[in-house]
Amino acid sequence: MNKRWYDADPVITNAVNLIQNSDNEKKNLMADFIIREVQALGVEIEKGVFDCFWQRRQEENKKYFMALEYLKAAEKEAGRELAFKIISTFKDDKNTTQT
């Protein structure tokens, strides 16, 4: 059994881990991107409502944890598609940095 909701899908897990391990600037940019993309799908979540895991850690970066709640609220396929975009962004950044 998976502990975290995103562990059920390796693509989403990879995307979340990339964001989580990034610097605060990149984390905030990705959070804005996730929120914007999921809201464009018509998904809204009640602000200030986090599951118990996030409540313990939300002070670290509120926007990031709000973005994860939006990602969690998205339909499965939409969440996977968004996760692929996130992974691609990190891959593109890595390739740009190396050249």
Residue pairs with C-beta under 8 A, 6 or more apart in sequence:
2 8
4 53
5 51
5 72
6 12
6 13
6 16
6 68
6 71
6 72
7 13
9 76
9 79
9 80
9 83
11 80
11 83
11 84
11 87
12 71
12 79
12 80
12 83
14 83
14 87
15 82
15 83
15 84
15 86
15 87
16 68
16 71
16 83
18 86
18 87
18 90
19 26
19 27
19 30
19 31
19 64
19 86
20 27
20 64
22 30
22 90
24 61
26 93
27 61
27 63
27 64
28 61
28 63
28 64
30 64
30 67
30 86
30 89
31 61
31 63
31 64
31 66
31 67
32 63
32 67
33 67
33 85
33 86
33 89
34 67
34 68
34 70
34 71
34 82
34 86
35 63
35 66
35 67
35 70
37 82
37 85
38 70
38 71
38 73
38 74
38 78
38 82
39 70
41 74
41 75
41 78
43 70
43 73
43 74
45 66
45 69
45 70
45 73
47 66
49 69
50 58
50 65
50 69
51 69
54 65
54 68
54 69
57 65
58 65
71 79
71 82
71 83
72 79
74 82
